Each structure stands twice: as C-alpha cells, then as structure tokens.
C-alpha cells in the first residue's frame, strides 16, 4: 500500500509539462558534483602520491565554492536561470581542464590550488530545480512539500551513487577518468537543464524606487533573521555529515574492513533517501518552523544510536543498522529547512538564499571532517561518533534560540494556534516554554 501511494503521488507530481526533463537533466549535474571529491582525491594521491596535497586542493575548492555559489545564485535571481547557467557551466570547464593538464604535465602544486580556487562557479542546479517546482506548484503547498521531499531524496541518491561511480572509473580506467567524466556530466547536465526554458521561472517584477523598506530591496538575503538561523543550523547539520563520514571510515579501518566504509555510508544515505520519499507523502499539519524543530530533535535522538554502537565496540552489521536509522531523521529536517528558505525570502532572492543554505552545509561538512579526523587519530575508533551527535545538538539549540524567526509570513501570532507559522505553537512544540530555551533565545537572537 505505501508503494502504491508513493507511485501515485509522485506520478501526479510529474504530470506537470517539462517536469521530467528538467529533473533528469539537473540530476546529471548533481551526480557530477557528488563525484568530484572522491575523483580529485584519487587522482592526486595516485599521480602526486600525497593525500595531504589532495586534501588541500579539495578544501580550497570547497571554500571558494561556498563563496561563489551565493554569488551565482544572486545573478540567477537577477538575470534568470538560462542566462547565468550556460556561461557559468562553460567557464567552470576551463579551470577543471587546467587542473587536469597541470597534473598531467607535472606543474607545481600551487597551480593545482589556483585551478581548484577558480573552479568555483558551478551553478546550484538543486536550488534551481526547487525554484522550478515552487513556480510550477505555486498555488499548491502540498505539491511543493512533495517536490521538496523528492529533491532531498535525489540529493541522497547522488550521494550514494556519485562516489562509487567515481571510484570505479578511477580504478578501472585511469586516475583521471573520474574527474573527466564528472566534468563532462556536469557541463552537459547544466547546459541541458538551462535548455528547458518552458519550466524556467519568470523574473519577478523590478522593485519600485519608493519601496526602500521592503524585503525585496533589502540587499543580501542574510538581512532576513530566519535565513541566518537556517544557515547556522545547516552549518551544524553539515558537521553531522562530515564527522559521520570520517568517523565511519576510521571505525571500519580499525576493524580491518576499510573497504566496507562505502557501504556503511551508503546506508546512511539510503535511510535519508527513503525517509525523504515517505515524508513527502505526509500532509503537513504543523507550521514549517515547528516541523523543523521536531526534525532537529529527532536528529539528535537517532544520532545517539551510532554513538552507542561505536562506544560499545559493535560489529559492522549492528553499526550499519544504527547508521541507517540515523539517516532517517536528516531528510525531514533538510526538506523542511529548504521549505522555510522558500517561504521566508521574497521570490527575487530565492536562488541566492538557497545557495547560502547549501554553502552553510558545505562549510559544515569541511569543519566536521577536519574535527573527526583529529579525533580519529587521538581517541578510540567509536569516540568520533560523539561529534555528529554533538553537532546535531548544536543545530537544535540554534533552531530553538532562533525559533521566533522561523515563523513564515502571514501566520498567526496567538500562542495556542496550530495553524501554519504560529510563533507560539512553534515555541511550545520545541521547548514547552522552558526558561533555559528562552535565555538561549535572547542571547543568540541578539547576535543574529
């Protein structure tokens, strides 16, 4: 029965003309993005014999990408998806080609860092796909919820398949094969996505000169307090992802089964993917701010499972079950968070705001991976699973402290209402009015 409901609901979602085309073409670009990290590390470790250099080059690209993605998003909001995606995709192929040539020709290490830094103009196809769904179903909140859930499931699917595909290409053909394939898929996917013009959202009307105080003329989306809360929460959530990945590899290596780490991480993504698909079938009955707090709370709870398994010295089978369960809470949290970004920001700042959210995740992944690596070298193998649990707790605290900013526009302000966006209801669901939460809210809200 759930499978029939799943097929029926998603079949209705894709009944919109052009939906299948932009989803499949965008999927190519997103798959390429998930291949880049593994492909780059394998290439440089094989050709230059240095994991340290590979990590430095990869980190450089992540940092500049986190900066460049919101800038690309701002251009998309101003000029449209096609006009920005095409030149961005063609430009991005240049530093990628330069990096491959520098590796091949034995150029100095600094040239690799330079190419990686310049390789930061990849358009955020996931955010642009969500923008198209929001436009296609602008009058149907249930369909938008379903679409956001589906997009999160696609992200997890890419996370599972991309690194595996990159590893197979690099080890079967040549160390360069993974990055070459990722570059080709990314460029082709972006160009084909941009060619789907009938589903591209129209540009919003320009802001009149007199609307000085409007949200549309407020400059950066970070002026919206709710987005600041979400970006910080996503940063902490990214730390969950990065720390879980490194800790799992270290744990499997300590048990003498390092090759099984990929399967264990795939179980995390599988749990999130399945949860995302099923979450889309649930009719939202609470305001997005409430759902976000509940999702963050659930994320803290389930991440205690791998911590208990790791500290208890569990085998790979039991750890795999714990990691699968841990993955089920991340998708609902991410889906609701992306929904909040859409509802808190004006339409003319949609893509830039989505890119900022993704950048927060990217920075968090880097920080979580670095911390987990340090812990793995100095502590028992399972100890590192305390980091994802602590990062999830931090995400929850940030969301609790800024919960008043997560109320969507046009919602009720009375405390007992269960209608969408009620600040009082969100606070009640999250913390039952506890004094500790109120104190932390005042402190963090002041900084926000």
C-alpha positions in Angstrom: 0.0 0.0 0.0 2.7 2.6 0.8 4.4 1.7 -2.5 1.2 2.3 -4.4 0.6 5.6 -2.7 4.2 6.6 -3.4 3.9 5.9 -7.1 0.5 7.6 -7.3 1.7 10.8 -5.5 4.9 11.2 -7.5 3.2 10.4 -10.8 0.9 13.3 -10.1 3.8 15.5 -9.3 5.5 14.8 -12.7 2.3 15.3 -14.6 3.4 19.0 -15.0 4.7 19.6 -18.5 8.5 19.6 -18.6 9.0 18.4 -15.0 10.6 15.1 -16.1 13.0 16.9 -18.5 14.4 19.4 -16.0 14.6 16.7 -13.3 16.7 14.3 -15.4 19.0 16.9 -16.8 19.6 18.5 -13.5 20.3 15.1 -12.0 23.3 14.7 -14.3 24.9 17.9 -13.0 24.2 17.0 -9.4 25.6 13.5 -9.8 28.8 15.1 -11.2 29.1 17.3 -8.2 29.0 14.3 -5.9 31.7 12.6 -7.9 34.2 15.5 -7.7 35.6 15.0 -4.2 36.5 11.3 -4.5 37.7 11.7 -8.0 40.0 14.6 -7.1 41.5 12.7 -4.1 42.1 9.5 -6.0 43.7 11.5 -8.9 46.1 13.5 -6.8 47.0 10.6 -4.4 47.9 8.4 -7.5 49.7 11.0 -9.6 51.3 13.1 -6.9 51.5 10.5 -4.1 50.2 12.9 -1.5 46.9 12.7 0.4 47.9 16.0 2.1 48.0 17.8 -1.2 44.7 16.2 -2.3 43.1 17.4 0.9 44.4 20.9 0.5 43.3 21.2 -3.1 39.8 19.7 -2.3 39.4 22.1 0.7 40.4 25.1 -1.5 37.7 24.2 -3.9 35.1 23.8 -1.2 35.9 27.2 0.4 35.8 29.1 -2.9 32.7 27.2 -3.9 30.9 28.1 -0.7 31.7 31.8 -1.5 31.0 31.6 -5.2 27.7 29.7 -5.1 25.6 32.5 -3.5 27.1 35.0 -6.0 26.0 32.8 -8.9 22.6 32.5 -7.1 22.3 36.3 -7.0 23.0 36.5 -10.7 20.3 33.8 -11.4 17.8 35.8 -9.4 18.6 39.0 -11.3 19.1 37.6 -14.9 17.3 34.2 -15.0 18.5 30.6 -14.9 19.5 30.1 -18.5 21.4 33.3 -19.0 23.6 32.5 -16.0 23.8 28.7 -16.1 25.2 28.5 -19.6 28.2 30.8 -19.2 28.9 29.5 -15.7 29.0 25.9 -16.9 31.2 26.7 -19.8 33.5 28.8 -17.6 33.7 26.1 -15.0 35.1 23.6 -17.6 38.2 25.8 -18.1 39.8 25.6 -14.6 38.8 21.9 -14.5 40.7 21.3 -17.8 43.6 23.4 -16.5 43.8 21.2 -13.3 43.9 18.0 -15.3 46.6 19.4 -17.6 48.7 20.6 -14.6 48.5 17.2 -13.1 49.4 15.6 -16.4 52.3 17.9 -17.1 53.7 17.9 -13.6 53.1 21.6 -12.9 53.9 23.0 -9.4 51.5 22.3 -6.6 50.4 25.9 -6.4 48.9 25.7 -9.9 46.6 22.9 -8.6 45.4 25.1 -5.8 44.9 28.0 -8.2 42.8 25.9 -10.6 40.8 24.5 -7.7 40.1 28.0 -6.4 38.9 29.1 -9.8 36.7 26.1 -10.2 34.0 27.6 -8.0 31.3 28.8 -10.4 29.2 25.7 -10.5 25.6 26.6 -10.7 23.4 25.3 -7.9 21.2 23.0 -10.0 19.4 21.6 -7.0 18.3 25.0 -5.9 17.2 26.0 -9.4 15.2 22.7 -9.6 13.5 23.6 -6.3 12.8 27.1 -7.8 11.1 25.5 -10.8 8.9 23.2 -8.6 8.0 26.2 -6.5 6.9 28.1 -9.6 5.0 25.1 -11.1 3.1 24.5 -7.9 3.0 28.0 -6.5 -0.7 27.5 -5.6 -0.4 24.0 -4.2 1.6 23.8 -0.8 1.1 20.0 -0.7 2.7 19.6 -4.1 5.6 21.8 -3.1 6.1 19.8 0.0 6.2 16.6 -2.1 8.6 18.2 -4.6 11.0 19.3 -1.8 10.9 15.8 -0.4 11.7 14.3 -3.8 14.6 16.7 -4.3 16.1 15.7 -1.0 15.8 12.1 -2.0 17.6 12.9 -5.2 20.4 14.5 -3.3 20.9 11.4 -1.2 20.7 9.2 -4.3 23.6 11.2 -5.8 25.5 11.0 -2.6 25.2 7.2 -2.7 26.0 6.7 -6.4 28.5 9.5 -7.2 31.4 8.5 -5.1 31.0 4.8 -6.1 30.9 5.7 -9.8 34.0 7.9 -9.4 35.9 5.2 -7.6 35.0 2.6 -10.3 36.1 4.9 -13.1 39.4 5.9 -11.4 40.4 2.3 -10.6 39.1 0.6 -13.7 40.3 3.0 -16.4 42.7 5.7 -15.2 43.0 8.1 -12.2 41.8 10.9 -14.5 38.7 9.1 -15.6 36.6 10.1 -12.6 37.2 13.8 -12.9 36.9 13.8 -16.7 33.6 12.0 -16.5 32.3 14.3 -13.7 33.3 17.4 -15.8 31.6 16.1 -18.9 28.4 15.2 -17.0 28.4 18.4 -15.1 28.7 20.6 -18.1 26.3 18.6 -20.2 23.7 18.4 -17.4 23.9 22.2 -16.7 23.5 23.1 -20.4 20.6 20.7 -20.9 19.0 21.9 -17.8 19.2 25.5 -19.0 17.7 24.5 -22.3 14.4 23.6 -20.6 13.0 27.0 -21.0 9.3 26.4 -20.6 9.7 25.5 -16.9 12.1 28.3 -16.1 10.5 30.6 -13.5 10.0 34.2 -14.9 11.9 37.0 -13.3 10.0 38.9 -10.7 8.9 42.5 -11.5 11.5 45.1 -10.5 11.2 46.8 -7.2 9.9 50.4 -7.3 12.3 53.1 -6.2 10.0 54.1 -3.3 9.9 50.6 -1.6 13.0 51.3 0.5 12.0 49.2 3.5 10.6 46.3 1.6 12.2 42.8 1.9 12.8 42.8 -1.9 15.1 45.8 -1.7 16.9 44.7 1.5 20.1 43.7 -0.3 21.5 40.4 1.0 19.1 37.6 2.0 21.0 37.4 5.2 19.2 40.5 6.4 16.3 38.2 7.0 16.8 36.8 10.5 15.2 33.5 9.7 17.7 32.8 7.0 20.6 33.5 9.4 19.1 30.9 11.8 18.7 28.4 9.0 22.3 28.9 7.6 23.8 28.4 11.0 21.6 25.3 11.6 22.6 23.9 8.2 26.3 24.5 9.0 25.9 22.4 12.2 24.0 19.8 10.1 26.9 19.7 7.6 29.2 19.0 10.5 27.0 15.9 11.2 27.6 14.7 7.6 31.3 15.4 7.6 32.0 13.9 11.0 29.9 10.8 10.3 31.8 10.1 7.1 35.3 10.3 8.5 34.4 8.5 11.7 32.8 5.7 9.8 35.9 5.2 7.6 38.1 5.2 10.7 35.9 2.7 12.5 35.7 0.3 9.6 39.5 0.6 9.2 40.1 -0.2 12.9 38.0 -3.4 12.4 40.1 -4.3 9.4 37.3 -3.7 6.9 38.1 -0.3 5.4 36.5 -1.3 2.1 33.2 -1.7 3.9 33.1 2.0 4.8 31.5 2.9 1.5 28.6 0.5 2.1 28.1 1.8 5.6 27.9 5.4 4.3 25.5 4.3 1.6 23.2 3.0 4.3 23.1 6.5 5.9 22.2 8.0 2.5 19.7 5.1 1.9 17.9 5.8 5.2 17.7 9.5 4.4 16.5 8.8 0.8 13.7 6.5 1.9 12.7 8.9 4.7 12.6 11.8 2.2 10.3 9.9 -0.2 8.0 8.8 2.6 8.0 12.2 4.2 6.7 13.7 1.0 3.5 11.6 1.3 2.6 13.1 4.7 0.3 16.0 4.6 1.9 18.8 6.7 -0.2 19.6 9.7 2.2 21.9 11.5 3.9 25.1 10.6 7.3 24.7 8.9 9.1 26.2 11.9 7.5 23.6 14.2 8.4 20.7 11.8 11.9 22.0 11.6 12.4 21.9 15.3 10.8 18.5 15.6 13.1 17.2 12.8 16.2 18.6 14.6 15.1 17.0 17.8 14.7 13.6 16.1 18.1 14.0 14.5 19.7 14.4 17.9 17.9 11.3 19.2 18.8 8.9 16.3 22.4 10.0 16.2 22.8 8.6 19.7 22.4 5.1 18.1 25.7 5.0 16.2 27.4 6.6 19.2 26.2 3.8 21.4 27.2 1.2 18.8 30.7 2.8 18.3 31.4 3.1 22.0 30.1 -0.4 22.6 32.5 -1.9 20.0 29.7 -3.1 17.8 30.4 -5.0 14.6 29.8 -3.7 11.1 26.3 -5.2 10.9 24.9 -3.6 14.0 26.7 -0.3 13.2 25.1 -0.4 9.7 21.6 -0.7 11.2 22.4 2.3 13.5 23.7 4.4 10.7 20.6 3.6 8.5 18.4 4.7 11.4 20.5 7.8 11.9 19.9 8.8 8.3 16.1 8.7 8.5 16.0 12.0 10.5 18.2 14.1 8.3 15.9 14.2 5.3 12.7 15.6 7.0 14.9 18.2 8.7 16.5 19.2 5.4 13.2 19.2 3.5 11.6 21.5 6.0 14.6 23.7 6.2 14.5 24.2 2.4 10.8 24.9 2.6 11.4 27.6 5.1 14.0 29.2 2.9 11.4 29.4 0.1 8.8 30.9 2.4 10.9 33.3 4.3 12.5 35.0 1.3 10.9 37.1 -1.4 10.9 35.4 -4.8 13.6 37.7 -6.2 16.1 36.3 -3.6 15.2 32.6 -3.9 18.2 31.2 -5.6 20.7 33.3 -3.6 19.1 32.2 -0.4 19.1 28.6 -1.4 22.8 28.8 -2.4 23.6 30.3 1.0 21.9 27.4 2.7 23.9 24.9 0.6 27.1 26.8 1.3 26.5 26.5 5.0 26.2 22.8 4.6 29.4 22.6 2.6 31.4 24.6 5.2 29.9 22.4 7.9 31.0 19.2 6.1 34.6 20.5 5.9 34.7 21.5 9.6 33.1 18.2 10.7 35.5 16.2 8.6 38.5 18.0 10.0 37.4 17.6 13.6 36.6 13.9 13.1 40.0 13.3 11.5 41.7 14.8 14.6 39.6 12.7 17.0 40.2 9.6 15.0 44.0 10.0 15.4 43.9 10.5 19.1 40.9 8.5 20.5 39.3 5.1 20.3 37.6 4.4 17.0 34.0 4.8 18.2 34.6 8.0 20.1 34.3 10.1 16.9 30.5 9.4 16.8 30.2 11.8 19.6 30.9 14.6 17.1 27.8 14.1 14.9 25.6 13.8 18.0 27.0 17.0 19.4 26.7 18.8 16.1 23.0 17.7 15.9 22.6 19.1 19.4 24.1 22.4 18.3 21.8 22.5 15.4 18.8 22.0 17.7 20.0 24.7 20.1 20.4 27.2 17.3 17.0 26.4 15.9 15.5 26.7 19.4 17.2 30.0 20.1 16.0 31.5 16.8 12.6 29.8 16.6 10.7 33.1 16.7 12.4 34.0 13.3 11.2 30.8 11.7 7.6 31.8 11.6 6.6 32.2 7.9 4.9 35.4 6.7 1.2 35.8 7.2 0.9 33.3 10.2 -1.0 33.7 13.4 0.7 35.2 16.4 -1.5 33.6 19.1 0.1 31.1 21.2 -2.3 28.2 21.1 -3.0 28.1 17.4 -2.0 25.1 15.4 -2.1 26.9 12.1 0.9 27.4 9.9 3.7 29.5 11.2 2.4 30.2 14.7 5.3 31.5 16.8 3.7 30.5 20.0 3.0 27.0 18.7 6.5 26.6 17.4 7.9 27.6 20.7 5.5 25.2 22.6 6.3 22.3 20.4 10.0 22.9 20.6 10.6 23.7 24.3 7.4 23.9 26.2 8.4 27.4 27.3 11.4 26.3 29.3 13.4 29.1 30.9 16.7 27.6 29.6 15.5 27.9 26.0 14.2 31.4 26.5 17.5 32.5 27.9 19.4 31.0 25.0 17.0 32.5 22.6 17.6 36.0 23.9 21.4 35.6 23.7 21.6 34.1 20.2 18.8 36.3 18.8 20.8 39.3 19.9 23.8 38.1 18.0 21.6 37.2 15.0 
